[in-house]
Amino acid sequence: MANPTVIVILIAITATAAAAAAPPATQYTNHTVGGPTGWFFNATTNSSFANYSSWAASQTFNLGDYLIFNTSTNQTVIETYNETTYRGCTPDDDAFEYGGGSNAFGEAQTIAVPLTLEGPAYYFSGAGDGEQCQQGMAFAIQVNKGLGLPPILNQPPPPPYSEPPSASTQWPPVTVAGDQTPGNGGMRSGANMREELFGLLALLLLLRL
């Protein structure tokens, strides 16, 4: 019977060798999904035009790369990081559907999907109530760190939305600067200062006489 410790060591060596086999990224790459075949479903044969899982297995994906889906509005592009959602072929709250901006049936479109999270990611078509996904329109990838996200994709999230103040909001009172009534600690008015000046001038004239 094989030694369990030896088996664990062999698995660790195999995993390390596989990770080392991936060539280091020197630039960001656009991956055309399915190659020249594109992202299409054959409704006549009820099958996908390509084996997308095999295509994905032949690629090396890194942060900052793009998946380019050359397709039509007969298919959809759904991204999820939840393997359960992926295997169920049903878009959930944690899935995101990319669109080309058209609702017309059969219209050609190209959809670019950036790879912004390191780790596993899953893609499938949700058209036909999941039928296309079940018949091969699905694939999983492993996103490596590579060169990391480029600045254009490495932006901080926007600040949380704050409700504007309502009309009933009580604002603190505002004090307007201006003349104050003379009194204890108050400012003297301009008229009182003129009267004192005239009185001082009259006193000086009397002293000169």
Buried (B, 14 or more C-beta within 10 A) or exposed (E): EEEEEEEEEEEEEEEEEEEEEEEEBEEBBEBBBBEEBBBBBEEEEEBBBBBBEEBBEEBBBBBBBBBBBBBBBBBBBBBBBBEEBBEBBBBEEEBEEBEBEEEEEEEEBEBEBBBEEBEEBBBBBBBBEBBBBBBBBBBBBBBBEBBEBEEEBEEEEEEEEEEEEEEEEEEEEEEEEEEEEEEEEEEEEEEEEEEEEEEEEEEEEEEEE
